[in-house]
């Protein structure tokens, strides 16, 4: 029995929508009912958390575990979990220290992001790290390794399968595939430069 809580970003959204797969998506009234940039969401996390607590204390459904995705959701989840006695699992998906290292002044994250991420890792019941590199980053931030479990990101193999039209494979010829959003920090420029080293790919 799964419920996904997300911030309401339009005035005409119902509070709860049942998905065809049988889980509920709940639109939480936290902040203005309009789309906001990711880095503008932090001020609304207390309101998000308060709404969760009211809902779980006064309703007929309380989760057995809260799984927070991204650090801001973790702040709301941790506050709600502490007030309701529900354990919290955190998946970061990205870390502020890494973003700052590679983006420098182009990083638009809130100033206290790294401090919040550190506190989350020390406070939640479990951290899901997606790879060993993330474990290393978190340990350097002061998050105990004993709180972490590594679960790599997955791929939906029924959606992403080797079916349909494809170029014929040629013996001895490599293929290069890269997937991601076309933003500088994803490194597509590195792939383009590397193509010179693999002219037959």
N, C-alpha and C positions, 0 to 999 in steps of 0.2 A: 504494500500500500504506500505509494509514493506521492508526495506533493512537492511541486517546484514553486518556490516563491521568487517573484521577480517584481521590480518596481513598476508601478502603473505609469505608463508614458503617454496615455491618451485618455481623454475624459469619457469616451464612450465604451471603454472596456468593462466587461462584467467582472465582478470580483473573482469568480472561479470559472474556469473553462475546463471541461473534460476532454482529454485528448483521445483520438481514435485508439491509441494503445493502452488506454485504461488508467492513466495517471492524471491528476489535477494540476493545472497551472493556476496559481493564485496571484492576482495583481495587487500588490501592496501599495496603499496610498501613502507614499513617503516622498515629499517634495512635490513640485509642480507636475501636473498630469500632462507632460510633454516630453519629447526626447531631450536628453541632456548628454553632453560629452562625458565620457567615462571619468575624466579627471575632475568633473564638477559634482560627482555623486557623494563625496565624502560627507558634506554637511547634513545629508539626509539619512545617514546610517543609524543615528540614535532614534529617529522617528520610525524607521523600518523595524528596529529591534523592539521598541515599545509596542508596536502594532502586533508583532509576533507573540510577545508575552501576553498581551490582552486576549488574543485569539486562543492561545493554548491554555490559558488559565480559565477562560470562560466558555470554551467550546467543548465539543464531544470528541475531539481528535487531538492527540498530542504525539509528536514523533518519538520514536525510540532512539533515534540518533539524528543529528543535524550534520549534513555534509555541505560545507561552505566552499564555494569556488571563487577564487580571487581574494585578495586581501581585504577589500572593503566589505564584501559579503561576510568575511570571517569576523570582522569587528561586530557586525550586527548579530551574527550567529552566536558568538561567544557571550555577548551581553545577555541575549535571550536564553542561552543554555544555562548560564549561571543562575538566572532567576527562576528557571523552571526545573532544574536538575537534569536536563537532557545533555548527554555527552556530545562533544563537537569534534568532527573530523575536518581538517583543513587541507585543501589542494590549492596551491598558489597559482599555478599555470605560468607564472612569470615572476621574477624577483626584482625588486627595485635596485638592489646593488648591481645586478647584471645590466639592467636597463641604463643606469647611470654610467657604468663603465664604458658602454659602447655608444651611448647617445650623448653623453656629456650635457652641454647646455641645451640641447634639443629635447631633453627629457622633460615632459610637462607634468610629471607626477607631483602630487602634493608633497611639500617639503618633509613631512614626517613619515612618509611611506615606509622607509627602511626600519625606523624605530617601531612602527606599528607591526610590521611583518615579524620582527624579532620577538616582540611581546606576544604576538599570536602563537608563534612556534613554541614558546615557553609555557603557554597557558592552555592551549587546546588539549584534548585527550589523545589525539593522534594526528600526525602530519602524513599525508600521502605525497611522497616525492615522485617525480616522473622519470628520474634517471639518477645515476650516481653523481653526475656533476652537480645536480641540484642538492643532493645530500651534502656534498662538500661545501657548497655555498652556505647552506643553512648551518652546518657545524661551525664554520668560520664566523657566522653571525651570532653564535652562542646558543643555538637550538640543540638540545641534547639528541644525540644519534638514537638513543633508546626510544624516543617518541616517534621515530619515522619508520614508514614502510614504503618500499619502492614498488610502484605499480606503473609500468610504462604506458604511455598513451597508446590507444588502440585504433584500429581501422575497421570500419564496417565492411566486411568482406562481401556482403550481398550487394552493397552499393558500389564499392570500388573493387571490381573483379576484372580479370583479364578476358573480358568478353567483348564482342562487337568488333568494329573495324579497327585494324591496326596495320602499321607498316610491316612488310615482310622482314623477318630477321635475316641478317646476313652474317655468315660465319666470320669471326674475327673483327667484327665491327661493333663497337660499344654504343649503348644508348645512354643518354643523360636525361634525367627527368628531375625537375624541381617544382615543388608545389608550395604555394603560400600567397599571401597578399602582396601586391606590388608596392611595397614601401621600402625605402632605402635600407632600414635595419634588418630586413629579411635576407639580404645578401645576394640578390639576383645579379648584381654587378660583378660579383666574384665568379659566378657561373659563366657569365658572358666572357669575362677575361680568360677563364680557364678553357673555354672552347678553342682558343688558339693552340693549346697543348694537346687537344684531341681533335685534330682537323677531320678525321674520318668518322667521327661520332654522328 
